[in-house]
Amino acid sequence: MKRVFAIVVFTLALAAPAFANQFAGWAVLVVSGDNHAHSGAPSAVFDNARHDLVKAFTAIGFSPANIAQFSVTPDPAAQHSETGAIANTLWDLSSRAPDGCLIYFTSHGTGDGIVIDQGVLDPDKLGAVVQNACGSKPSVIVMSSCFSGQFVRTLEGENRLVLTAARPDRTSFGCGESDYYTFFDDCFLRALPMADGFPKEADLTRQCVAFREQQMHATPPSEPQLSIGPKVGANFKWR
């Protein structure tokens, strides 16, 4: 389906910048947790983001060999989205690629956590999974779902950047049957070519989401949440 975007300022740059290779030793986990729109009809909105996030992360220096994908929809490039497999894979990845962790979940959310296939992964469980695998390593954790602000408390840390698509008590937007990406995933992908690192990426994503929600009269605003630990520094930048 053809997509028309009103936000000219967030149009993808045509010329790719030169990226550093400092992320080659990071473990990367990209999880699509559901394959339905909010109506319950089939939708590839989360898998569309998963596919393009992997390409985007590879373009800024993350190694394809250290990227693991999860999906509810059968895909040769992805394992089936299941909490135990996600935890085990992140542990294995972080052992093989020990320099840092990049974790991105995109799915529906509930007041209890994020939807992973037929279940819900709650903040305490995910916090334990990430702590076990990534510990105090430099880490970027992005939670793209309704009510995802609830994950900040258990995921934040001195050497971590945590970005969520919404406040703990707010929905996010863009998971309808006609959407290609959610608003948040779209803004995250659009911001990457303009950012110099994850702190700037987070700021641009939040600005884009707020602007797009205003343009679409989406209320109440989702208000993406951001936590940047005091030890987050130059090693979180790619240029």
C-alpha positions in Angstrom: 0.0 0.0 0.0 1.3 3.4 -0.9 2.3 5.5 2.1 2.1 9.3 2.2 4.1 11.1 4.8 3.6 14.7 5.8 6.8 15.2 7.7 9.3 16.6 5.2 11.9 17.4 7.9 12.2 13.7 8.7 12.7 12.5 5.1 15.5 10.0 4.8 18.8 11.4 3.6 19.9 10.3 0.2 23.6 10.3 0.9 24.8 7.7 3.4 27.4 9.1 5.9 30.6 7.3 6.8 30.0 5.1 9.8 32.5 4.0 12.5 32.9 0.2 13.0 32.9 0.4 16.8 29.6 -1.6 17.0 31.0 -4.7 15.2 31.4 -6.4 18.5 27.9 -5.7 19.9 25.1 -8.2 20.2 21.9 -7.2 18.4 18.5 -8.6 19.1 15.4 -7.5 17.0 12.1 -8.9 18.1 8.7 -8.7 16.3 6.2 -10.0 18.9 2.9 -10.1 16.9 1.5 -10.3 13.4 -1.8 -8.6 13.9 -3.2 -5.1 13.7 -4.9 -3.6 16.7 -8.2 -4.8 15.1 -7.0 -8.4 15.2 -6.7 -8.6 11.4 -3.4 -10.0 10.0 -0.7 -7.3 9.7 3.0 -7.2 8.9 3.5 -3.8 10.6 5.9 -5.2 13.2 7.8 -7.4 10.8 8.2 -4.6 8.3 10.1 -2.7 11.0 12.1 -5.8 12.0 13.3 -6.3 8.4 14.3 -2.6 7.9 15.8 -2.2 11.4 18.2 -5.0 10.7 19.3 -3.4 7.4 19.6 0.0 9.1 21.7 -1.4 12.0 24.0 -3.2 9.6 24.5 0.1 7.7 25.8 1.9 10.8 28.3 -0.8 11.7 26.7 -3.6 13.5 27.8 -7.0 12.3 25.2 -9.2 10.5 26.8 -12.2 12.2 25.9 -10.8 15.6 22.3 -10.0 14.8 19.4 -12.3 15.9 15.9 -11.8 14.7 12.6 -13.1 16.2 9.2 -13.2 14.6 5.7 -14.8 15.0 5.5 -15.2 11.2 7.7 -17.9 9.7 10.8 -16.4 8.2 14.1 -18.1 7.3 15.9 -15.1 8.8 14.1 -15.3 12.2 13.5 -17.6 15.1 10.0 -17.9 16.5 9.2 -15.3 19.1 9.2 -17.0 22.4 10.6 -15.6 25.7 12.8 -18.6 26.6 14.4 -18.7 23.1 14.9 -14.9 23.2 16.7 -15.1 26.6 18.9 -18.0 25.5 19.8 -16.3 22.2 20.7 -13.0 23.9 23.0 -14.8 26.3 24.7 -16.6 23.5 25.0 -13.5 21.4 26.4 -11.4 24.2 29.0 -14.1 24.9 30.1 -14.1 21.3 29.9 -10.3 20.9 30.8 -8.9 24.3 31.3 -5.2 23.5 27.6 -4.1 24.1 24.0 -4.9 23.5 21.4 -3.4 21.2 17.9 -4.7 21.8 14.8 -3.6 20.0 11.3 -5.0 20.6 8.3 -4.0 18.5 4.8 -5.4 19.2 1.5 -4.6 20.9 1.6 -3.7 24.6 -0.7 -4.2 27.6 -0.7 -2.8 31.1 1.4 -5.8 32.1 4.1 -5.8 29.5 4.7 -6.4 25.8 3.0 -9.1 23.7 5.2 -12.0 22.6 3.1 -14.3 20.4 0.4 -15.7 22.7 2.0 -14.4 25.9 3.0 -11.2 27.6 6.6 -10.4 28.6 6.6 -8.3 31.8 9.2 -5.7 32.8 10.7 -7.7 35.6 11.2 -10.7 33.4 12.8 -8.7 30.6 14.9 -6.8 33.1 16.3 -10.1 34.4 17.0 -11.4 30.9 18.9 -8.2 29.9 20.8 -8.1 33.2 21.8 -11.7 32.9 23.1 -11.3 29.3 24.3 -7.7 29.2 25.0 -6.7 32.8 27.0 -3.5 32.9 28.0 -3.5 29.2 27.0 -0.5 27.1 23.5 -1.2 26.1 20.7 0.4 24.0 17.2 -0.9 24.6 14.2 0.2 22.6 10.7 -0.9 23.5 8.2 0.0 20.8 4.7 -0.7 22.1 1.7 0.8 23.9 2.4 1.3 27.6 6.1 0.6 27.0 7.2 3.3 29.5 6.6 0.7 32.2 9.9 -1.0 31.1 12.2 2.0 32.0 12.4 1.2 35.7 13.7 -2.3 35.3 15.9 -1.7 32.2 17.6 1.6 33.0 21.3 1.7 34.2 24.4 3.8 34.3 25.7 2.5 31.0 22.3 2.1 29.2 20.1 4.2 27.0 16.5 3.1 27.2 13.9 4.5 24.8 10.2 3.6 24.8 7.4 4.4 22.4 5.0 5.6 25.1 4.5 6.5 28.7 3.5 3.7 31.1 -0.1 4.8 30.9 -0.4 5.8 27.3 -0.9 4.0 24.0 1.2 4.5 20.9 -0.1 4.8 17.4 0.2 3.3 13.9 -0.6 -0.4 14.2 -3.7 -0.4 12.0 -4.3 -2.7 9.1 -3.2 0.0 6.5 0.0 1.0 8.4 3.4 -0.1 7.1 5.2 0.8 10.3 4.0 2.1 13.7 4.5 5.8 14.1 7.4 5.2 16.5 9.2 2.6 14.4 8.8 4.9 11.3 10.2 7.8 13.2 13.1 5.8 14.6 14.1 4.6 11.1 13.7 8.1 9.6 15.9 9.6 12.3 18.9 7.2 11.9 20.5 8.9 8.8 20.3 12.3 10.6 21.7 11.2 14.0 25.4 10.9 15.0 24.6 8.4 17.8 21.9 6.9 19.9 21.3 9.9 22.2 20.6 12.1 19.2 18.6 9.3 17.6 16.4 9.2 20.6 15.8 12.9 20.6 15.0 13.0 16.9 12.6 10.0 17.3 10.7 11.7 20.1 10.4 15.0 18.2 9.2 13.1 15.1 6.6 11.1 17.1 5.3 14.3 18.8 5.1 16.2 15.4 3.3 13.3 13.6 0.8 12.8 16.4 0.0 16.5 16.3 -0.4 16.4 12.5 -2.7 13.3 12.8 -4.6 14.7 15.8 -3.8 11.5 17.7 -4.7 12.0 21.4 -3.7 11.7 24.0 0.0 12.0 22.9 2.0 8.8 23.5 5.0 10.8 25.0 7.9 8.4 24.4 10.2 8.0 27.4 14.0 8.3 27.5 16.5 7.3 30.1 20.2 8.0 29.5 22.6 6.7 32.1 25.5 8.9 33.3 28.1 6.6 31.7 26.6 6.8 28.2 29.2 8.6 26.1 31.1 8.6 22.9 30.9 4.8 22.5 27.2 5.2 21.8 27.9 7.3 18.7 28.6 6.1 15.2 30.1 9.3 13.8 
